[in-house]
Amino acid sequence: MARDQAFTHRNLPLLLLKAREALMQNRRPALRAHGLSDQQWRVLRVLAEPAHAAGLDTGTLAREAHLLGPSLTGMLVRMEAAGLVQRERSAEDARRSVVRATPAGAALAASLRQAIEAQYGELEAHIGPQRLTQLYALLDELIALQGSDEEQETEDMTSLASAANPLTGSVA
């Protein structure tokens, strides 16, 4: 492609990143007030869903919170030390760990839920309930349309993260 030729379409991945940042900008103060990073909140939010009250294995949790396995492991150590989650061996497979929110973690998620739901209410008031529903539907369709196998994607991301530069020892 010649340098003087413009792209036909807008940069959708960048627009989605900007939209995410715009939404998170309003949520971060509440998260930081409770000592949570964005990633820790994603973990806690996934675990706080009623469907996950019994806990999730770490692989499923990593996929649902969209985190690399190695990043999740260190994060769970810190969250467990803070009393927000507990890990135990799976009853079905001793090689797997099951993670669940502790009562303190669930209470924190519940207290943050009110503030975050209020922010969603503001967004809905601004763009309207129908457009918000359309936005959710379009995003769900886009995700499904891409047909990405989340397990393969997680494996690919883990492989990239573990591929250290032999000269510096740093991750590529």
C-alpha positions in Angstrom: 0.0 0.0 0.0 1.4 3.4 -1.0 1.9 5.9 1.8 -0.4 8.4 0.1 -3.3 5.9 0.1 -5.6 6.1 3.1 -7.3 3.2 4.8 -10.9 2.7 3.8 -12.2 1.8 7.2 -11.7 3.4 10.6 -9.4 1.7 13.0 -12.0 -0.4 14.9 -9.6 -2.0 17.4 -8.3 1.4 18.4 -11.9 2.8 18.7 -12.8 -0.2 20.9 -9.7 0.5 23.1 -10.6 4.2 23.3 -14.2 3.2 24.3 -12.9 0.9 26.9 -10.7 3.5 28.4 -13.5 6.1 28.4 -15.7 3.7 30.4 -12.9 2.6 32.7 -11.9 6.2 33.4 -15.1 6.6 35.4 -14.7 3.3 37.2 -11.0 3.4 38.2 -11.4 5.9 41.1 -13.8 3.5 42.8 -11.5 0.5 42.1 -8.4 2.3 43.3 -10.2 3.4 46.5 -10.5 -0.3 47.3 -6.9 -1.1 46.2 -8.0 -3.0 43.0 -6.4 -2.9 39.6 -8.5 -3.2 36.5 -7.4 -6.8 36.1 -8.2 -7.7 39.7 -11.7 -6.2 39.2 -12.2 -8.3 36.2 -11.4 -11.4 38.2 -13.6 -10.3 41.1 -16.5 -9.4 38.8 -16.4 -12.8 37.1 -16.3 -14.6 40.4 -19.1 -12.5 41.8 -21.5 -13.6 39.2 -24.2 -15.9 40.8 -23.5 -18.6 38.2 -19.9 -18.8 39.5 -20.7 -19.0 43.3 -19.2 -22.5 43.4 -16.0 -21.2 41.9 -14.2 -21.6 38.6 -11.1 -23.5 37.6 -8.2 -21.2 36.8 -8.2 -21.8 33.1 -11.9 -20.8 32.8 -11.3 -17.8 35.0 -8.4 -16.7 32.9 -10.5 -16.9 29.7 -13.5 -15.2 31.2 -11.5 -12.4 32.7 -9.4 -12.2 29.6 -6.0 -12.6 31.3 -2.9 -14.7 30.6 -2.5 -17.7 32.9 0.8 -16.5 34.3 -0.6 -13.1 35.1 -3.6 -14.6 36.8 -1.5 -16.8 39.0 0.4 -13.9 40.5 -2.7 -11.9 40.8 -4.5 -14.7 42.6 -1.7 -14.9 45.2 -2.1 -11.2 45.9 -5.9 -11.4 46.0 -5.8 -14.4 48.3 -3.4 -12.6 50.7 -5.9 -9.7 50.7 -8.7 -12.1 51.6 -10.7 -11.5 48.4 -10.4 -15.0 46.9 -9.7 -18.5 48.0 -8.1 -21.3 46.0 -8.4 -25.0 46.6 -7.7 -28.2 44.7 -10.5 -29.4 42.5 -12.4 -32.4 43.9 -12.6 -33.8 40.3 -9.0 -33.3 39.3 -6.3 -32.6 41.9 -4.1 -31.0 39.2 -6.6 -28.2 38.9 -7.4 -25.3 41.2 -10.8 -23.9 41.8 -11.1 -20.2 42.7 -14.0 -18.5 44.4 -14.7 -15.1 45.9 -14.5 -15.1 49.7 -17.3 -13.4 51.7 -15.1 -10.3 51.8 -14.5 -10.4 48.1 -18.2 -10.9 47.4 -19.1 -8.0 49.7 -16.5 -5.8 47.9 -18.0 -6.7 44.5 -21.5 -6.0 45.8 -20.5 -2.5 47.1 -18.7 -1.7 43.8 -21.7 -3.1 41.8 -23.9 -0.2 43.0 -21.5 2.5 41.8 -20.8 0.7 38.5 -24.5 0.1 37.8 -25.1 3.8 38.5 -22.5 4.6 35.8 -24.2 2.2 33.4 -27.5 4.0 34.2 -25.9 7.3 33.3 -24.7 5.8 30.0 -28.1 4.4 29.3 -29.7 7.8 30.1 -27.3 9.5 27.7 -27.6 7.2 24.7 -30.9 5.5 25.5 -31.8 2.0 26.5 -32.5 0.8 22.9 -29.1 2.0 21.6 -27.3 0.5 24.6 -29.1 -2.8 23.9 -28.0 -2.5 20.2 -24.5 -1.8 21.3 -24.4 -5.0 23.4 -25.9 -6.9 20.5 -23.4 -5.6 18.0 -20.5 -6.3 20.2 -21.7 -9.8 20.9 -22.2 -10.3 17.2 -18.7 -9.0 16.4 -17.2 -11.3 18.9 -19.1 -14.3 17.6 -18.4 -13.3 14.0 -14.6 -13.4 14.5 -15.0 -17.0 15.6 -12.0 -16.9 17.7 -11.4 -20.1 19.7 -10.8 -18.6 23.1 -8.8 -21.6 24.3 -6.4 -21.4 21.3 -6.2 -17.6 21.8 -5.2 -18.0 25.4 -2.6 -20.6 24.5 -1.2 -18.3 21.8 -1.1 -15.4 24.3 0.6 -17.6 26.9 3.2 -18.8 24.4 3.9 -15.2 23.4 4.2 -14.2 27.1 6.6 -17.0 27.9 8.8 -16.4 24.8 11.7 -14.7 26.6 14.3 -12.8 24.6 17.5 -14.9 24.9 19.7 -11.8 24.9 17.9 -9.8 27.6 15.8 -12.5 29.3 12.8 -10.2 29.0 9.5 -11.2 27.6 9.0 -10.4 23.9 
